[in-house]
Amino acid sequence: MKNLFARFALTLALGSLLTSVRAVILPVAEDTSSTVAGKINETTGKAVTLSVTSRQQAFLSFDLSTLPATVTASNVTSARLNLYVSSLVTAGDLTVHTVTNAWQELTAPVTAPGYSSEVVGTIPAADLVAKKFVEVDVTVAVSNWLSGASNCGFAIATAAGNLRLASKEGLGTGFPALLEIESSNGSIYFSGGNVGIGTATPVTELQVSGTVTATSFTGNGAGLTNLSGAALTGLPNLEQIALLKWSVSSADNTFTVGTAPIGLCFDGTSIWVANTGGSSTTVTKLAASTGATIGTYTVGSQPEGICFDGASIWVANFGNNNVTKLNASTGAASGPYSVGTGPAGICFDGASIWVANNNSGTVTKLNTNTGATIGTYTVGSEADAICFDGASIWVANNLSGTLTKLNASTGATLGTYIVGSFPHALCFDGASIWVANAGSGDVTKLNASTGATIGTYSVGIGSNPEGICFDGASIWVSNWGGASGTTVTKL
């Protein structure tokens, strides 16, 4: 996976500078999965995971028109479809087929597209592991498309399996599908896991023989050496660059919302904030790109937790012992639905809504369509926040300063891990769990697989961070206390 994403980033960032390429990685253009009734609709098209069962298929399309002109059917040497398994209930062989008719992910309810009975490729059940990539050769299909055959994408089917693949809308639950195409013509080379441009024998992860030009670079700069401060221009603080401290703060990263914001979530384009202070009954919707307010919507008393299920926003109303469901586009409300006492945290696992009930020390699992309770499970004292990492449920135990990891299928405890003081909110970035520690004014980053602490980052003494979310690139933290009591911070 490491080399795959290195190649992906390389193609997107530098591909336009090369006259020809050896390998191109295309992100999925559209993805959806069918319902058990054999339909696709706008909800399945916006879902954060793609269901694949004996009665449901996933559908993926890729835009081959973006390929360089030098990539043709005659020189394609390999085409590989990469899929990320967000969660796995039952392993079963996956078969890949070509779709036979045009379709769109955001559509009114229609019959799912048809697909050829011919199997393009097979992924054995033994290769399927939750939170891991699988790869299948689809060279023949891609070559046929480049030769003029109709490109309606791939269908992923199974006769006996039950799993969910990550979609392009679900960056918090995994990684979207990628199509990796290699050709015999070009100047990008792969050797021993390294990538070379202009050199066939790269000795580092990325080695360029020539000048690199790009519109932007991302990262904290911790590994950069031999920088010339005099040569760096147009930067916010040259002294910080020289010292390799790239966490630059400015007023542009702070945006006004309601009173005492706590819960946050991302719906693919917007940030939603639960305003909990006093008698507040509102949530605020912000543009993720600019921080501008889009709207303010009424929910229940003291809204705390908030999450997105691919179509709707769910809000945990601490003061009413229930949750409210909002249309993500219009803000129209439905419900409320009863849960435990003092619901604080809420998350979506790809199929169900989970609610952390602070006062009753339990979590409640709800049906996303009806709001009906599926199950209630006992956790630690003052369960204040909850999130899903693609396979497991994580719960923040506010009073004890710990996290509890639960099996998403059975509710069994998998581990308990120490974090900061009064952990109040959680999110998953695709690999790590981030925790907002209200008592210690910082956030903790943990390895989602092992629970080991990766790092702890301050957001200001007295800031009382009580909400946190991931937008696909950055971590957003809401600040309850101190002089920043009506702000959110972007890390």
Steps between C-alpha positions, in 0.01 A plus 500: 500500500788737581648467151157516340423839652851624427436426133148656523629826648784507251267464202257769619766753599762458227331320212425820309871580484592183312454440131433132565456275800566142590222473755182693570268450796142610440265574792150359472270746320168360623409218741185354648354167609164340444236450765373150583211583269742548208473882483744792508404850613643824636541350849708206378700742285587716802567212741843492666534126432395265220309186604595173329290196595331214321216745425695825456770607257739794495541707183809707412579720201828661392552785252758375250484829306740649757778258400800648314481456124805273516301234689329282239357151475813383320747601773305435820696234685291480816177633649419425863185586696573583864217471755502576873301267727344730762332217692462125459216291639542185289784428257403374157660512156445834321453499123556802278284553190458775241176699523287484186297823518555863600420612858549789743558489875268791583177384342136459580422139600562280194587139433869432563709480181553164336836334468663229292499143628862477389738533794775758439685409817456324834606599852518184717322505835831428672638835379221704664603668826319791665680836469731364228531547125439223249610509138372330186632499144259664251744553212279334239197717582698826499673411172160428345367837617804678354437313175149648478279265703231672709638598843220476755727400787534195722255300708624324815295195598514206742305179538562448872685798646375794709725806512523872441747673272604862552340760274628839385251664741641311800852624563441454873430128449775408255637579156308519171563262211794568269585375151876467442603486134857438385630540146829418333557859387613768744752641745357398840662185639439270797785308660509320834197691625652837402379746235738667256440784253770522235695223671436127469685420825348710782663440840244693709119491513493785245806601296480767227772564247415857403306802626173453690221752440168478684217728609526386863654255744348365822654363819671637813843530338670307780716298258621787280872591509734745324236773473614852408296757689595773253359299211162440665245770415125550536493310828324611822809485723852430368636446852249220554598346167868515595425327829277243320194604701220501245193511730419862412197654675295796376157652552394339169483162678237607758129543421208619715210257562242465781550497877740237643550284187578135575418244231622523139468290185576522127245411228730513198478876443393661828589498871211461746537633858278418801454809721449367853525794737218618727157442348633462147300278262691563176767367268706715258602400146831642367669485158809285557701695241438847644340462844203714391166429670250325270215460749385450860240229576288416806530156664450386862623633833879520554613331176842341550595217264449528124575267205427440129363170360549574131170681459390640838648678801431337840510710820509369859283723721648470850217686671217299342642141507440467126654558157387714203551417132558790254501506122862588414396718207203690645534462877142366527453296820343157572466309825588537780594141595541390863835364625667477844541769764714801408600407142829675423688326218372356173653322197414301185654157428395475137164345585386613847514801732677457836428735793710539817272561799702695758274469805404136455845367403368326188504522122185464286498365144227639269358412159585790263174472306254477788691617808397177677733362770702195388687447827633661818848416635667585833830694485709711745406784731374815328515378139546838335604436140498221244643428154547219245837410346374270226487192721467603866308748713703732727345660810651784708453453875508861620541445872775238484713657225487186287368364170318168461514307171198281417431235240254668261307179442478358855571796729775303677781705657829472304714732714523806727760775441614802708482845335481860634284653769123483440495365141189646343506437123644255245559471127672262256725622216532169314788369709494666843256591777507868611371597846407847625599517870288774659684499831857520370448740207643265240425221254645147503570291189488117535577211267157355411636146480701486823370789711857630544539878542660666196503858628334771711438851361403815693216724380546759778493507879143546621354435155308193619485324160175304495443410133714365216462380140694422180421657160727281286806720553482684833383447858240750630466562876225697676597704805259539792697703752730798550528794262433261207163385632315572173758363255620193317869425426641331188811279543 
